[in-house]
Amino acid sequence: MISVVDPLVTNYTVIDFRNQALSLIQDVRRRDRLPIVVGGTNYYIEALLWNVLVDTGASKGDCRGLPDTRAELEKLGGAELHRRLAEVDPDMAATLHPHNVRKIARSLQVHQETGVAHSRLLEEQRAQEGGGGLGGPLRFPHACIFWLHGNTEGLGERLDKRVDEMLSAGLIEELKEFHRRYNEQQVQENRQDYQHGVFQSIGFKEFHQYLTAGPGVSEEERAQLLQKGVEQLKRATRRYAQKQNKWVRNRFLKRPGANVPPVFGLDVTDVSDWEKTVLTPALEVLDSLQKGEKPALEPIRVEGAERSNKRSRHECEPCARVIIGELEWAVHLKSKSHQHHLKKKRKSELAAQQHQALASPCDAPPSTESPS
């Protein structure tokens, strides 16, 4: 699934990817071969492993020229979207943060296209045999996941090096050409959108100022904008790597339900001995699983999976925030920000009590003694 979509098709979705990838996987299996899906984007991999997405039938490959209903909905803003969703699907509205514009718009779109509440369709998926808290059953009962991970410091250095190699391979020239072909007109018409299509990819928005610098910008300023873009790209790449690791932990390792593929951890901190530390152990695991034997390498196990994925809604009054999810709520309660707002609230309440006490007269009972 590399180079299969025109990058200017803005409404190619994860559902389109899933449908095309599943077709290829079935073809590989029919030829008695082992399909291997390489990440990347764990959200897309999850869509292949489990029946977790609602397909309304409206997204079918290249839909260029058709109105993008979801994009139009997103323009209404989070507050209005959340109000509309609460009217047609209060259960889904209760699980989505009001600022999560994209997911709210998606739920509204599902309701518009099917006439059925998104939450109801998802509940039907979960109710299927083998379903769980995050969706329907596992598609491939004998699947396994290899999680290639390394220590943060070593990974960060490799990611920075990877960005440098991308630059050496012509990243800037590629961005300039793409900007000239498509993005330049969007910027001129103030229609630039880094939330949809290929422009969501890391590498576009980080160089926006550099690519849109006009003829009046000096060479020195242009060089500074370029360097700023490089630094932002490296930071964004590191953040994305952290996000990927978090996704593996929360969505693969801690996924509620019984039908979860085993996750085998492979340490790639030192890639100099790749065959010994990564390739050979992975092949041994696959060989054992295909023979129906227990692999020598134990899968990673995490306790507390059920609790970590509950999509409950919590309102934090001191912080004036809405928190979705049990794990997220537990983390928030321990955070420095929450403790700061909690102390601030207690201090304010104490000051109000003291002020009220000072403002109130001492209502002592009248004396019953006779005057001398």
Secondary structure, 3 states (H helix, E strand, C coil): CCCCCCCCCCCCCHHHHHHHHHHHHHHHHHCCCCCCCCCCCHHHHHHHHECCCCCCCCCCCCCCCCCCHHHHHHCCCHHHHHHHHHHHCHHHHHHCCCCCHHHHHHHHHHHHHHCCCHHHHHHHHHCCCCCECCECCECCCCCCEEEEECCHHHHHHHHHHHHHHHHHCCHHHHHHHHHHHHHHHHHHCCCCCCCCHHHHCCCCHHHHHHHCCCCCCCHHHHHHHHHHHHHHHHHHHHHHHHHHHHHHHHHHHCCCCCCCCCEEEEECCCHHHHHHHHHHHHHHHHHHHHCCCCCCCCCCCCCCHHHHCCCCEEEECCCCEEEECHHHHHHHHHCHHHHHHHHHHHHHHHHHHHHHHHHCCCCCCCCCCCCC
